[in-house]
Amino acid sequence: MAIDKEASRIWRGRIRDILNQQWNPIGACPADEYDAYVGAVAAMVRDNTTDEALMEHFEWAESVHMGFGRFDPERARTVIASIRALGTAP
């Protein structure tokens, strides 16, 4: 089955919106601030990764990659639920 590129682009755009609006650990940022995370998160969801693995990814991103040394698991749970609510990847 061929990938519907337009549907995939829209789906990834929705993940981008969720990261910008709900995750946003930095605060006021440009719209492209979290674009580097969209691909990894989309691939994880497309590959049916567990919520626990997504949680670990967000923890790594906040604590290690961004260097905050802290992590907000409740925010991550909300983000994961919103991403899951988008449905399966096209």
C-alpha positions in Angstrom: 0.0 0.0 0.0 1.4 3.4 -1.0 1.8 6.1 1.5 -0.5 9.1 1.1 2.1 11.8 1.2 -0.4 14.6 1.7 -2.2 12.9 4.5 1.1 12.1 6.1 2.2 15.7 5.9 -1.0 16.8 7.5 -0.7 14.2 10.3 2.9 15.3 11.0 1.7 18.9 11.0 -0.8 18.0 13.7 2.0 16.4 15.8 4.0 19.6 15.3 1.1 21.7 16.6 0.7 19.5 19.6 4.4 19.8 20.4 4.2 23.6 20.0 1.0 24.1 21.9 0.9 21.4 24.6 4.5 20.2 25.2 6.5 23.4 24.7 9.0 22.9 27.6 11.0 26.0 26.6 8.1 28.5 26.6 7.6 31.2 24.1 9.4 30.0 21.0 9.3 30.3 17.2 6.8 27.9 15.4 9.7 25.7 14.2 11.4 25.3 17.6 10.4 21.6 18.0 10.5 20.5 14.4 13.6 18.4 15.1 11.4 16.2 17.4 8.4 15.7 15.0 10.1 13.1 12.8 11.2 10.9 15.7 7.8 11.1 17.5 5.9 10.5 14.2 8.2 7.4 13.5 7.7 6.1 17.0 3.9 6.4 16.7 3.9 4.9 13.2 5.9 2.0 14.6 3.4 1.4 17.4 5.8 2.2 20.1 4.5 2.1 23.7 3.4 5.1 25.7 6.3 4.3 28.1 8.8 4.6 25.2 7.3 7.9 24.1 7.5 9.1 27.7 11.2 8.2 27.9 11.8 10.1 24.6 10.1 13.2 26.0 12.1 12.8 29.3 15.3 12.5 27.3 14.4 15.6 25.2 13.7 17.8 28.2 16.2 16.5 30.7 19.2 15.7 28.5 18.9 17.1 25.0 17.6 20.5 26.1 19.6 20.3 29.3 16.8 21.3 31.7 17.6 18.4 34.1 13.9 18.3 34.9 11.0 16.6 33.3 7.2 17.1 33.5 5.6 13.7 33.2 2.1 15.0 33.5 2.6 17.3 30.5 4.1 14.4 28.6 1.1 12.2 29.3 -1.2 14.9 28.0 0.9 15.3 24.8 1.0 11.5 24.3 -2.8 11.3 24.7 -3.3 14.1 22.2 -1.0 12.5 19.7 -2.7 9.1 20.1 -6.1 10.9 19.6 -4.9 11.8 16.1 -5.3 8.2 15.1 -3.0 5.9 13.2 -0.5 7.3 10.8 -1.5 7.5 7.2 
